[in-house]
């Protein structure tokens, strides 16, 4: 289960959250989010490319396949196709001035099934009557991998949960988030549900009070300042790229809504930290004025 430890005081101000890299069953993650009113944060990214790569990796490492790779490493690359999703395995051959590779095998996901698209008979001697049976085995492997949410998508989902709950990324290179006190219990609840399948995922939340002068206080203050600055820069860069081009009304409304949400978040952290971030509010106002000015340009066009 989620472990919560109070470092000092009552821990009412919030906590630091971190986790290890691990996969989670798709159904476990979906239920954990739905049960906690966070169903909209379920990853929308397709798992097919990842599952294809894992499937082919598992297939070529199977001991019964008589691969003639002679100890050379095997690498996997997505197929460059606009019509199908697939992956290929190639034998890498290291050279003195450059590396070379030799095609081994490729598979594709087509109409809900896995097909062997092509193979090199010199490296993988298969008989034509073996193909159907191998494709059935590949399909079973693929289905198993599709039942799992890959590590990178689990971490991205946790990041979105923390952001939605009002958290800020306190240390980007280490995946360390600050969770405000009012959201710690909800994060603990959804985190515990995500670990319910008994897999390798471990989420830890350390509760503490924010005290001016301490490094944790400074880390949280800098984190909310950085989030505001990064959001404003991204929005300003986007407006600059548009120049005199027309911005769709939906795009304008999205930017204005993002600024309103960020302004409310900054206000929450001002109260939490006992500071006035006047410079941040001024920057948000300037950016809002720029968005509204673009809106006026659209109306006059």
C-alpha positions, 0 to 999 in steps of 0.5 A, spaced: 500 500 500 501 507 499 506 509 505 505 515 508 510 518 513 510 525 517 517 528 517 515 533 522 510 537 524 503 535 522 504 534 515 498 538 513 501 542 508 502 537 503 507 531 501 513 529 496 510 523 492 515 519 488 515 512 485 519 506 481 518 504 474 513 499 473 508 496 469 500 496 471 495 491 468 490 495 464 484 493 467 487 495 474 489 502 472 482 503 469 478 501 475 483 505 479 482 512 475 474 510 474 473 509 482 476 515 484 473 520 479 479 520 474 477 516 468 478 522 464 486 521 465 486 514 462 492 514 457 489 515 450 496 513 447 495 507 443 499 501 446 500 497 439 507 499 437 510 497 444 506 491 444 508 489 437 516 490 439 515 486 446 512 481 442 517 480 437 522 481 442 519 475 446 519 471 439 526 472 437 528 470 444 525 463 444 530 458 445 526 453 440 527 458 434 534 456 430 536 463 429 543 464 425 545 471 428 552 468 430 552 472 437 550 479 434 545 483 437 538 484 435 535 491 434 527 492 433 525 498 429 518 500 427 516 500 420 515 506 416 508 505 413 502 509 413 497 504 412 499 498 418 503 498 424 509 494 425 516 492 427 522 489 424 528 485 427 535 486 424 541 483 426 546 488 428 554 487 425 559 492 428 564 494 424 571 498 425 568 505 421 560 504 422 555 498 424 551 495 419 545 491 419 541 485 416 534 484 416 531 478 420 523 478 421 517 483 421 510 483 424 504 487 423 498 488 426 492 488 421 485 487 422 486 485 430 491 480 428 498 479 428 501 477 421 508 475 419 510 480 414 516 478 411 522 474 414 530 472 411 530 465 410 538 465 411 537 467 418 530 464 420 529 458 416 522 457 416 517 452 412 511 455 409 507 450 413 509 453 419 507 460 418 500 460 420 502 456 427 507 462 428 502 467 427 497 464 432 503 464 437 505 471 436 497 473 436 497 470 443 503 474 446 501 480 443 494 479 447 498 478 453 502 484 452 496 489 450 493 487 457 499 491 460 500 498 461 507 499 459 512 503 464 513 510 460 505 510 460 504 509 467 509 514 469 505 519 464 499 517 467 501 518 475 504 525 472 497 527 469 494 525 476 498 529 480 498 535 475 490 534 476 490 534 483 494 541 484 501 538 484 507 541 482 513 538 479 519 539 484 524 535 481 524 534 474 530 529 473 528 525 479 520 525 478 519 528 485 512 531 485 509 536 491 502 534 493 498 540 496 495 537 503 488 537 501 489 532 495 494 527 499 489 523 501 486 522 494 492 521 491 494 516 496 487 512 495 488 512 487 495 510 488 493 504 493 488 502 487 493 502 482 498 497 486 492 493 487 494 487 482 500 486 486 505 488 481 512 491 482 509 499 482 511 502 489 508 509 490 511 513 496 508 519 499 512 523 504 508 528 508 511 534 511 510 542 513 512 547 509 517 552 513 520 558 510 528 557 510 528 550 509 530 546 502 523 543 501 520 550 502 524 553 496 523 547 492 516 548 492 516 555 491 521 554 485 516 549 482 510 553 482 514 559 479 517 554 473 510 551 471 508 558 470 514 561 467 514 554 462 506 555 461 507 562 459 513 561 454 510 556 451 503 560 450 507 566 448 512 562 443 505 559 440 502 566 439 509 569 436 509 563 431 502 565 428 504 572 427 498 575 423 495 568 422 488 567 424 487 563 431 481 559 431 476 561 437 477 554 440 484 555 441 483 562 444 478 559 449 483 554 451 489 559 452 484 563 456 482 557 460 489 555 461 491 562 464 485 562 469 486 555 471 494 557 472 492 563 476 488 559 481 493 554 482 498 560 483 493 563 488 493 557 492 500 556 492 501 563 495 496 561 500 500 555 502 507 558 502 505 565 505 508 569 499 505 574 494 507 572 487 506 579 484 511 578 478 508 571 476 501 574 476 503 580 472 506 575 467 500 572 466 496 578 465 501 580 460 500 573 456 492 574 457 492 581 454 496 578 448 491 572 447 485 577 447 489 582 442 489 576 437 482 575 439 481 582 437 485 581 430 481 575 429 474 579 429 477 585 425 479 580 419 
